[in-house]
């Protein structure tokens, strides 16, 4: 009678291989739990890949140029390619649950963020860059992130004034001024 190491049997190598194969199958099955269930990272990755394709298509309508002499379409095309690459990584990551399992308990906060973006787009010409950025950041920090109102106002004021100084004064980017030149 042949004896091996205690606690080990000849089948343990085969069962370990089956477990490894099962793990690999689960990993490569891309977290599909059934037909029609799509993981949210797959959904986001697919949407970003589609956006990257549209961006690349639009960028090629401009002269791209070369690396030595880039044209106006060079950087939009480079950014579209980078977005597509990162979107492919997100698409292949397979780490999130199916979309059907996503809870919408954060929907009110998402709605506030969306409303702040719409407000910023509509108000920046009327209120100016500094007031709009200040108002949006106060809402995002105080309401969405639930920070102390005084701290939210201080951070918002520093970012609004600092970013305006950087872009308008140092980089000479024309930014909208609001009432009384603010």
N, C-alpha and C positions, 0 to 999 in steps of 0.2 A: 504494500500500500504506500502510495506516494504522499508525502506530507509537505505542505507549503508553509508559508508564514502564518502564524496564528491570526485569525480574523480575516484572512484573505481567501478568496476562492477563485477558481479559474474564470468564473463568470463575471467577476467584478470589473475586469477590463472591458468586457463587452457592454455591461450595463453603464459604465462610465462613458463609453463612446456613444451609447444611445442617448444618455442625458445631454451630452455635448451636442449631438445632432439635433435633439429636440430644442435646446436653447438657440442653436443657430437657426433652426426653422422658425422659431418664434421671433427672433431678431429680424430675419429677412422677410417675414410675413408682413412687415411694415405696420404692425399694430392694427390690422384689420380684424374686426370682431364679427364680421358678417357682411353680406352684400348690402351696399347702400350706406354703410357707416364710414364716415370719413374723419380722420383725425384732424384736429384744428391746425397742427403744424403743416399738414399736407395741404389743407385749404389755403392757409396763408402763403405757403411756398408757391402754390400754383398761381395764386393771384399776383404775387410779386414777380414770378416768371413772366406772366402775361404783361404786366406793366413794363418790365424790362424789355420785352420784345417790342412793345409800342414805342418806348423811348428810343430804342436802337433804330427802329424804322424811321422815326421822325428825325433823329440825329443824322441819318445818312442822306436826308434831303438837303442838308447843308454841306458845303465843302469841308471834308475831313482834314485834308492836308497830310502831312507826314509828321514823324516824331521831331524832326529838325525844324520844321515850319508848320506847326499845327494850325488848322483852320478853325472856323467857328463851330464846326460840328465835332471836333476832336474830343473835347472834354465831355460833352453830353453822351457821346458814344462810349467813351471809357467808363463813365459812371453807369451807363446802362449795362455794360458788360460786367462790371463789378456787382451791380444789383442782381443780375441774373445768376452770377456765381454764388453769391450769398443766399439767394432764394433757393437755389438747388441744394445747398447745404441744409437749409431749413426744411425743405421738402423731404430730404432723405434722412433727417435726424430721427424720426420715429420715436418721439418721447412723450407725446401728449395723448390724452384720452380722446375717444371719439367725440365729434361735435355734439352729439345728442346728450352727452354727459356734462356739457359746459353749463355751469350755473350762471344766471344773469343777476346775481345779487349786486354786482358792481355796475349795473346798467345806469343808475342815476348819476354816478360819478363820471361815467363815459359820456353821458348826455351833457353834463356841465363842461367837460373838456371840449366837446364838439361845439357847444354854444359859445364858448370862449374863442374858439377858432373863427367861427362865423362873425362874432363881434369884432375881432381883430381885423378881419378882411374888410368889413364894412366901415369901420370907424377910423382906420389909419389915415385916410386922406382928410377927414374932418377934424379929428382930434390931434393929429400929428403922431409921430413915432413915439416920442417919450411918454406922452399921456396914455396912449393905447397900450404900450408894453407894460407900463406901470399897472394899469387897471387889470389887464389880463393876468399878469403875474400875481397880483394880490388875490384875485379870485382863485387861481390855480393853487396857490400856496395855502390860503386861509380856508377855502371851502373844500377843495379836492384833497389836499394833503393834510388838512386839519392842523395846521401850525398856528401858533399864537399870532393874533392879528398884528401886534406891534412888530414882531419878528418878520412876518410876511411883508409888511409895508416897508421895513428897512431893507430887506433883501431885494424886493421889487424895485425900490428907488435906486439902489446901487446898481442893479443890472440895467435898468432903463437908462440911467445917466451914463454909466460906464460903456455900454454898447453903443450909445449914440456918439460918445466922444471917440471911440475906436473907429466906427465906420464913417461918421460924418466929418470929423475933424482930422483924424490921422490918415484915413484911407481915401478921403474926399469922395465918398459915396453920397449922392444926394438923397436925403431922407425927408419925408414930408414933415413940415412944421405945422403946428396947430394954431389955435387962436393966440394972438399976442406973441407969435413967434416961438411958442414953447415947443 
